Amino acid sequence: MSQAAKKAVVLLSGGLDSATVLAIAREQGYETYALSVSYGQRHVAELNAAAKVAQRLGARDRRQMQVNLDGIGGSALTDRSIAVPETPTTGIPSTYVPARNTLFLALALGWAEVLGATDIFVGVNAVDYSGYPDCRPEFIRAFEALANLATKAGVEGARFQVHAPLIQLSKAQIIQRGLQLGVDFGETVSCYQADAEGRACGRCDSCRIRRDGFAAAGVPDPTRYQA
Amino acid sequence: MSQAAKKAVVLLSGGLDSATVLAIAREQGYETYALSVSYGQRHVAELNAAAKVAQRLGARDRRQMQVNLDGIGGSALTDRSIAVPETPTTGIPSTYVPARNTLFLALALGWAEVLGATDIFVGVNAVDYSGYPDCRPEFIRAFEALANLATKAGVEGARFQVHAPLIQLSKAQIIQRGLQLGVDFGETVSCYQADAEGRACGRCDSCRIRRDGFAAAGVPDPTRYQA
């Protein structure tokens, strides 16, 4: 009898990075459980993309959780009174969503515990990224420490591991890795202000990083842009 | 000109403990922002109680956030197929909600950052409690460490503090403290399976701890019980 595959919860936004992470988790032999979070973000097209990506990459299950972060505002991604910047900015930009990755990892941790999983995958990246504090390796390590103290499983001796396989990769490297593993980037949506059909604005920070990534990887950009 | 009061986010469930914590935060001079979380719990009467308590104790604002934790199940509080135990159990009971306090603190952290606050109050208790891992002092300290790494404010030098003023108090001591500070415990709901009017079952773990607390404090129990 073959050993049952180890389960992993994979945070799947529907963007380029998390799609690649899902493919990596599968390649490493995990049975994957994709978790998408609807948090009042402008770009709901991302969530539709997540469903397609999860299916293509063979996720065992996918859940979508709702959190009304728009109720607290404070970010261009959840508060329509704050504009998405279309020129590069210095420092932490207005698209930063307060405590977003802490929240996402908390939700992933809850589902992992229910599943009996101790592995969580997340597509944070500290190279070609927007300068968010909760994308740094020290944040990931602090969350692992918290997870072991926070949970029934941790008390009983489980050791949670948060895998961030993209953390030191450039966007071009992420794209090359995803293509090797069968990700269809045409299905993914990265734009902070995509339209309802998932077409990208081509002007926001996320679009700029993504387009530069395809150029640097030397592969065609499959992104559908708004006219 | 008097100095503006320091802001604090207070997690307010509508139960006895968090009502006392809100009163303590106010007594310490904070301008309080009460955060209630609707997470698919059986006891929605608690949330109605939270609104009354916030008003009585002068919270500057109150927000209610929705998270559909019932989508992942795993707890007697969110999954109707798991019974709420009515006799004392050993170990971590089935009312444990995976990663609940991690999630609640993540939401509080997000709102704190939007408000420019660095103080969060939470009513966790390590004495007369149900044996949950995320009610221990080491969990609170690990969350503070995470918060400083997770946030824009932390990167900019802010130091978040998670206040758990009840952590070493007995239920009787909490009740005495709350009464001194004007909490109306008749408005609070602790029962894991209260009815829609907030009447308590009188049989669950939470009811038992609460009733014993009033007895030990030597004060009348104002709880409304089901017939």
Interface residues (C-beta under 8 A of the other chain):
Chain A: R63 Q64 M65 Q66 V67 N68 L69 G71 I72 G73 G74 I92 Y96 V97 P98 A99 R100 N101 T102 L103 A106 L107 L109 G110 W111 E113 V114 P133 D134 R136 E138 F139 A142 F143 A145 L146 A147 L149 A150 T151 K152 G154 V155
Chain B: R63 Q64 M65 Q66 V67 N68 L69 G71 I72 G73 G74 I92 Y96 V97 P98 A99 R100 N101 T102 L103 A106 L107 L109 G110 W111 A112 E113 V114 P133 D134 R136 E138 F139 A142 F143 A145 L146 A147 L149 A150 T151 K152 G154 V155
